[in-house]
Amino acid sequence: MPMALLLTLIVIVFVSCRKKDTEYNPAPPGPTPPPAIPDVFSNKPLHLLSEYEITNHLTFPGIL
């Protein structure tokens, strides 16, 4: 009796672990290059004065 039970368990494990269809997943694509990042530290002048202040030659209010 114990030998039949052991044989039955071995057959159950063997059948449940076996793959029925060997379908392989395709390899994932390689890494893509990162998108182009604009230069965040480019030397751009700051526009602190409005057009009205520039045309009327007003000073920056923080200088007072």
C-alpha positions as CSV (number, residue, x, y, z in Angstrom):
1,M,0.0,0.0,0.0
2,P,2.7,2.6,0.9
3,M,4.6,1.8,-2.4
4,A,1.4,2.4,-4.5
5,L,0.8,5.7,-2.7
6,L,4.4,6.8,-3.3
7,L,4.2,5.8,-6.9
8,T,0.9,7.7,-7.4
9,L,2.4,10.9,-5.8
10,I,5.4,10.6,-8.1
11,V,3.2,10.3,-11.2
12,I,1.0,13.3,-10.1
13,V,4.1,15.5,-9.6
14,F,5.6,14.4,-12.9
15,V,2.4,15.1,-14.9
16,S,1.7,18.4,-13.2
17,C,5.2,19.8,-13.7
18,R,5.5,18.9,-17.4
19,K,4.8,21.6,-19.9
20,K,2.4,20.6,-22.6
21,D,3.4,23.2,-25.3
22,T,6.8,24.6,-25.6
23,E,6.0,28.2,-26.6
24,Y,8.9,30.4,-26.1
25,N,8.5,34.1,-25.4
26,P,10.5,36.4,-27.8
27,A,13.4,38.2,-26.5
28,P,12.6,41.7,-25.3
29,P,13.9,44.5,-27.4
30,G,17.1,46.1,-26.4
31,P,17.3,49.4,-24.5
32,T,16.2,52.4,-26.4
33,P,18.4,55.5,-26.3
34,P,17.1,58.2,-24.0
35,P,15.3,61.2,-25.6
36,A,17.3,64.3,-26.3
37,I,17.2,66.6,-23.3
38,P,17.5,70.3,-23.9
39,D,20.3,72.2,-22.3
40,V,18.9,73.5,-19.0
41,F,22.0,75.5,-18.1
42,S,22.3,77.4,-21.3
43,N,23.4,81.1,-20.8
44,K,20.1,82.9,-21.5
45,P,19.5,86.4,-20.2
46,L,16.7,86.8,-17.7
47,H,13.9,89.1,-18.7
48,L,13.1,90.7,-15.4
49,L,11.7,94.0,-16.7
50,S,8.4,94.4,-18.6
51,E,8.2,96.0,-22.0
52,Y,6.8,99.1,-20.3
53,E,9.8,99.4,-17.9
54,I,12.3,98.9,-20.7
55,T,10.7,101.5,-23.1
56,N,10.4,104.1,-20.3
57,H,13.9,103.3,-18.9
58,L,12.7,102.4,-15.5
59,T,15.0,100.7,-13.0
60,F,14.5,97.3,-11.5
61,P,12.3,97.7,-8.4
62,G,14.6,95.5,-6.3
63,I,17.5,98.0,-6.6
64,L,15.7,100.7,-4.6
